[in-house]
Amino acid sequence: GEAAAAADAGNWLEAFVGFRDLLERDPTHAGAIERGAEAAQRLATEHAGQLPHAIEVDLIRWFAIREEVGLLATLLDASMVDIPAGWGEMGSDSGRANEEPVRSVYLDGYSIDRYEVTNAQYDRFLQAVNEKPPAHWDGGHYPTGQADYPVVGVSWTETAAYCGWLGKRLPTEAEWERACRGADSLTYPWGGEWDAERANMTVYSASTNEESWTLLSSEAGAATAYPTPVGSYPDGASGYGVLDLCGNASEWVADWYDSDAYLHLPAINPIAEEPPWSHALRGSAWLVYPAAADLVPDLARCAHRNAAHTIADPRIGFRCAISR
């Protein structure tokens, strides 16, 4: 058919779409399974980072379901979004005191991961460096069927080591906020109004980290609150096309946390390098404790700032960046 002809001609994108559609109608079609796998592999190895977003997400799911973790990691490693150099707004005068004052900040060009780092990617790192896995991984391996879920429960030190291992780094607070707010300095990645359908944030009765770890140890779909596969909320993408900046995992960034940072940091490529106590966090998490139920729209704002010590937390993950 058309998919086979596209594959024969080396048109791997058209071939993948065709075989994918055929398998949706007939999941046992041997030819579509074999040639679809070939098309998927070619796209991941030859065109990673250059694919339409919807196709990229389909490929992520294809590899995750089939536990093709090497190809999944290859695809995700290359999926980065280029953020142009320039001036943009940072902070908020209507949020919390640690977001004041609003100021104009210049950033050099950089690239940031489109998705949060996944279990499959982090597992590959652990095998290479022989470090311990997150607490909820059973037998040293991430939960079954969750290759494309964001890795959570990792410390700042571990995340910085992962990014460095790949030749990347953690984004700064300013870079993270720019990627979230886009060129138009929006309140949320998608606009000015909160929309709960665009992010994975669930209010749940867990009141301690221990209870949160228990949720992660349960099977996906069995718990009311749980992370979701990366890229599950395409309508929550920022103007630059970065995903899961609201919900799923709160994210470590490079800065130490300074509540007064906006009063004294430089306007060009700012980064807080002290006080050496807590590291800054950006983004909101999959789990919201009941005491913060009314604060969900506030917690999800791109300008919202938070912090934590460098211990592991079941709600925290990360993504990487590269200077350009």
Disulfide bonds with the S-S distance in Angstrom:
Cys163-Cys320 2.31
Cys180-Cys302 2.09
